[in-house]
Amino acid sequence: MNKIKNAVKNIELPIIIIPTMIVLALFITFMTLPKESTAVVSTIRSILSNEFGIYYLLLGLGVFLLTIGIAFSKFGKIKLGNTEKPLYSNFKWGAMIFTSTLAADVLFYSMSEWAMYANESHVKEMGSIQEWASTYPLFHWGPIAWSFYIVLAVAFGFMIHIRGRKKQRFSEACRSLFGDKVDGVLGKVIDIVCIVALISGTATTFSVTTPLLSEGISRVTGLPNSTGLVIMILALIAVTYTITVLFGIKGISKLASFCVYLFFALLVYVLVGGGQIVYILETGVSGIGNVVQNFFHLATYTDPLRENSFPQNWTMYYWAYWMAWCVATPFFIATISKGRSIKNVILEGYCCGLSGTFLSFIVLGNFGLGQQMENGTGLADTIYNVDSSINYSAILDTFNSLPWPAIGIILLVISMIAFYSTTFDTLTLVVSNYSYKTIRSEEENGKFMRVFWAVLFILFPIALIFSDGTLANLQSVSIIAAFPIGIIIILVIVSFFKDANKFLQESGYSKDYIVAKENK
């Protein structure tokens, strides 16, 4: 009984109550006033994209360059924790990093994003669809996107494993900048903004990609594809990741490894069965070359005359999408990175993240693009319509050129459900830590709190699905949610440098690696 009372006293009620009320309010609003809600969201998104778009672009490029600088600076020598070797093997560590992010989204966008760019005037101005519809996905899911996760993982890893902080929140990561003010209203505001942004980002994810799962299950089972089936799938995913998260990081580690095996099975099936091995690989190599050669141009293109609004519609959206998601995942990456140096976390983090996303886009994306280019079909127009609506059935039609297409669809469906489960396992586990006043890195939060957040994560996506919004409207939710997160990211980075500099002055940095004294 005393143990339960102590656990209840340790719960940070404002961090639970306020986000819950906001999510319920959004849920009710989008359910009862779907058209009006999407109209307001679209208006706000237009203002942010057109008036503050450069904020998203410069922040993305700046954070990426900063991570490279940190890796090869004196800060890169700092070792996160006093262990002789890393907590997890490279494979398990890399698998958890990739699957804890937007892995299910990677599968969806790999199969559809090339089509979204096929009729963009900007793509046609730059050259051919063949050249740039395969390049932009690699750029939008490339190093800048991953840099948001990595820079925060470094800051949080330092906070957890070096400073031994008992709170795992964004506000705590700003302590060296604001001092004890993070224990008051300022800290509560930072944390509440982060949680609401995360829920908004995950809602966008579910709303955009779950209908593809519904279509796939409908084809394989013969069940009618309907909103009811979509909600059933959401419930199934919620149950799956809720059960897994009850087993903590050990359960997540095992599921992550399983996801990676499924992922590679799907890629091999498409690559070998599709009969386009040479085309897929050559287009992939060409796309990577285009990203490398034109990286700074792609990262700073703003379309100031709004001749095509490509960066406003796409690049800014993707940076915002990743920013909204980076509220929780970096904490998880930081937790599993104990025993690694900051340089190791940065460089190997990029390798793990980019290898997974690039493989997916090169194989699955170029498989669809190849059907468009080699057969002269209007597949792109069918997949992505002019009103920014997605034809999920057309996406799955690309599997018809494979032997036994049902096998490919089954692999895709199982992979996406497994990826969703792993991703939301990590999010639920980490966000649950926000609910406690104090919690050490080696502790795991209560099971009730994990289940509570697991249920809360599923409400807003259901409302967005019922609002029947287009991709553009759903994108708006992430862009709006990410705006304040960018400011908080800057504060965390400044705080990290201030604290890390102080640590180096205390410890000296003549050795290959710098470790902290044991935390008491």
Secondary structure, 3 states (H helix, E strand, C coil): CHHHHHHHHCECHHHHHHHHHHHHHHHHHHHHCHHHHHHHHHHHHHHHHHHHHHHHHHHHHHHHHHHHHHHCCHHHHEECCCCCCCCCCHHHHHHHHHHCCCHHHHHHHHHHHHHHHHCCHHHHHHCCHHHHCCCHHHHHCCHHHHHHHHHHHHHHHHHHHHCCCCCCCHHHHCHHHHHHHHHCHHHHHHHHHHHHHHHHHHHHHHHHHHHHHHHHHHHHHCCCCCHHHHHHHHHHHHHHHHHHHCCHHHHHHHHHHHHHHHHHHHHHHHHHHCCCHHHHHHHHHHHHHHHHHCHHHHHHCCCCCCCCCHHHHHHHHHHHHHHHHCCCHHHHHHHHCCCCEHHHHHHHHHHHHHHHHHHHHHHHHHHHHHHHHHHCCCHHHHHECCCCCECHHHHHHHHHHCCCHHHHHHHHHHHHHHHHHHHHHHHHHHHHHHCECCCCCCCCCCHHHHHHHHHHHHHHHHHHHHHCCCHHHHHHHHHHHHHHHHHHHHHHHHHHHHHHHHHHHHHCCCCCCECCCCCC
